[in-house]
């Protein structure tokens, strides 16, 4: 039995609609892109939804439009994908890393204000694995110090706090549609914001600052450039995939939740493991993967377990392989003291992610857990 960690769930309808787009000859600037943005805006109850070529492109675009520049400082989660920080490092800004909270993997809110200086311009947070960070508290800190707040929602489609979708607590939130995310456009992303002025700038900036999009030009080929932008837009093929996928997302999420709870029931009473503790009555979350944390006292080597499962054709992942300050680029460039990120280190070094996507069922969960317990028995 081969079980990948993630797998895009594509239907016959998806293939047919992609072929329709290809046959239409309209591969950019089409109505499918508008339809996808409108549906995403409606789903998240946001005022604006702006599609982009990737989540990283969306993050970069935000910092660019917000005017983040060389020598500015951005406070950022230490336990996240490199893109969260590299998106503003590309503009010359300096990342100021904050350790994780020990139970959830999210940024430790109690440590944020200690890192704010005169150079601080923004707070960049990630909702780790789709678990909501303490975003209401972080939002208050950002407003208190007049800082931009950017939410990396790459794994957080469907995550809400008090029925408000994440991405709407700060200035903007950015989502990813990479192949193994909750929905896929093959590659792509979406920015949501309640700020109309910011949305206008983002729309210009993602399309080379052109003032009239293809359908708005009274005379074909005639337009003006009114903003220093780039080409970071989403194409029609990605858009039609995203449109179809988003219509199925609620059914995908129900399967993910069922699978997550099945794992939780199996592992929660096993002394060799911990589970992420970040559940609050006023929150819903995206159910991206099942994070299994290995207790140090169990003396189970995470990488050996990963390799054992790999040999059994069971896909797993690690989120993330290192706290960002431990990655070579950041460590060398910013001379970071790695002793300040012990909680993030725990999540990087002791956690294995198990698949819970719609391609997983109870039979596969039984097979995965059986192989994990077999490994433990043999390695005690």
BELKAQUI-V485207 format. One record per backbone hydrogen bond with DSSP energy under -0.5 kcal/mol. NH is the residue of the N-H (numbers start at 1). CO is the residue of the C=O. E is the energy in kcal/mol with one decimal. If there is no record, write none. Layout:
nh=[NH;NH]
co=[CO;CO]
e=[E;E]
This chain:
nh=[3;3;4;10;15;16;17;18;19;20;21;22;23;24;25;25;26;27;34;35;36;37;38;39;40;41;42;43;44;45;46;48;50;51;52;53;55;58;59;60;61;62;63;64;65;66;67;67;68;71;72;73;74;75;76;77;78;80;84;85;85;86;87;88;89;90;91;92;93;94;96;97;98;101;105;108;109;111;112;113;115;116;120;121;122;123;124;125;125;127;128;130;131;135;138;139;140;141;142;143;144;145;146;147;148;150;151;152;152;153;153;156;159;160;161;162;163;164;165;166;168;171;172;173;174;175;176;177;179;181;185;187;189;190;191;192;193;196;199;200;201;202;203;204;205;206;207;208;208;209;210;211;216;217;217;218;220;222;223;226;226;227;229;230;232;232;236;237;239;240;241;242;243;244;245;246;247;248;248;249;249;252;253;254;255;256;257;258;259;260;261;262;263;264;265;266;267;268;270;271;273;274;276;277;278;280;283;284;286;288;290;291;292;292;293;293;294;294;295;295;298;299;300;302;305;306;307;308;309;310;311;312;313;314;315;315;317;324;326;327;327;331;332;333;334;335;336;338;340;341;345;346;347;348;349;350;351;352;353;354;354;355;360;365;366;367;368;369;370;371;372;373;374;375;376;377;378;379;379;380]
co=[1;313;2;8;11;12;13;14;15;16;17;18;19;20;21;22;21;25;30;31;32;33;34;35;36;37;38;39;40;41;41;193;191;49;189;232;188;54;55;56;57;58;59;60;61;62;63;64;63;92;69;119;94;122;96;124;98;78;81;81;82;82;83;85;85;86;88;89;88;72;74;95;76;106;101;99;107;108;109;109;112;113;117;73;73;148;75;123;150;152;126;127;128;133;134;135;136;137;138;139;140;141;143;142;121;123;172;125;150;151;174;153;156;284;164;282;282;161;163;159;165;149;149;192;151;190;154;188;186;178;177;185;52;175;50;173;48;194;195;196;197;198;199;200;201;202;204;205;230;204;207;224;213;213;214;216;218;219;221;209;224;209;227;205;206;230;27;27;235;236;237;238;239;240;241;242;243;244;245;245;246;248;249;250;251;252;253;254;255;256;257;258;259;260;261;262;263;264;267;269;270;293;291;103;276;278;280;160;130;129;354;289;290;352;274;291;292;350;272;293;295;296;295;300;301;302;303;304;305;306;307;308;310;309;3;313;353;78;323;323;324;327;328;329;330;331;331;336;337;338;341;342;343;344;345;346;347;292;317;290;352;315;357;361;362;363;364;365;366;367;368;369;370;371;372;373;374;375;376;377]
e=[-0.6;-3.2;-0.5;-1.0;-1.7;-2.6;-2.6;-2.0;-2.1;-2.1;-2.0;-2.3;-2.7;-1.7;-1.0;-0.6;-0.5;-0.9;-0.9;-2.6;-2.5;-2.3;-2.4;-2.4;-2.6;-2.5;-2.1;-2.7;-2.3;-0.8;-1.9;-1.6;-2.9;-0.5;-2.6;-2.2;-0.6;-1.8;-2.4;-2.7;-2.6;-2.0;-2.1;-2.5;-2.6;-2.4;-0.6;-0.8;-2.4;-1.9;-2.0;-2.5;-2.5;-2.3;-2.4;-1.3;-1.7;-0.9;-1.5;-0.5;-0.9;-3.0;-1.7;-1.3;-2.1;-1.9;-1.4;-2.0;-1.6;-3.4;-2.7;-0.6;-1.9;-3.8;-1.7;-2.4;-0.9;-1.8;-1.3;-0.5;-1.9;-1.1;-1.1;-3.0;-1.1;-2.6;-3.9;-0.6;-2.4;-1.9;-1.2;-2.6;-2.4;-3.2;-2.1;-2.4;-1.5;-1.8;-2.5;-2.3;-2.4;-1.8;-0.9;-3.0;-2.2;-2.6;-2.4;-3.4;-0.6;-1.0;-2.3;-2.1;-2.1;-1.8;-2.5;-3.2;-0.5;-1.7;-0.5;-2.4;-1.3;-2.6;-1.1;-2.1;-2.2;-2.7;-0.5;-2.4;-0.7;-2.4;-2.1;-1.6;-2.1;-1.4;-2.5;-2.6;-1.7;-0.8;-2.3;-2.2;-1.7;-2.4;-2.5;-1.8;-3.1;-2.2;-1.1;-0.7;-2.8;-3.0;-1.9;-2.8;-1.7;-0.6;-1.0;-0.6;-0.5;-2.2;-0.6;-3.0;-0.6;-0.6;-1.7;-3.3;-2.8;-0.9;-3.1;-0.5;-1.9;-2.5;-1.6;-2.7;-2.5;-2.0;-2.7;-2.7;-1.2;-0.7;-1.1;-0.6;-0.8;-2.0;-2.9;-1.8;-1.4;-2.2;-2.7;-2.1;-2.5;-2.7;-2.4;-1.6;-2.2;-2.6;-2.0;-1.6;-2.8;-2.3;-2.0;-0.6;-1.6;-2.9;-0.6;-1.9;-0.7;-0.5;-1.8;-1.9;-0.6;-0.8;-2.5;-0.7;-0.7;-2.9;-2.2;-0.7;-0.5;-3.6;-2.7;-0.5;-1.1;-1.4;-0.6;-0.7;-2.0;-2.5;-2.2;-2.1;-2.4;-2.2;-2.2;-1.0;-1.9;-2.9;-4.0;-0.6;-1.3;-2.9;-2.4;-0.5;-1.7;-2.8;-2.6;-2.2;-2.3;-0.8;-0.6;-0.9;-1.5;-1.4;-2.1;-1.7;-1.7;-2.2;-2.7;-2.2;-0.6;-2.2;-3.1;-2.6;-0.5;-0.5;-2.3;-2.3;-2.4;-1.8;-2.6;-2.7;-2.0;-1.8;-1.8;-2.5;-1.9;-2.0;-1.9;-2.2;-1.8;-1.1;-0.6;-0.7]
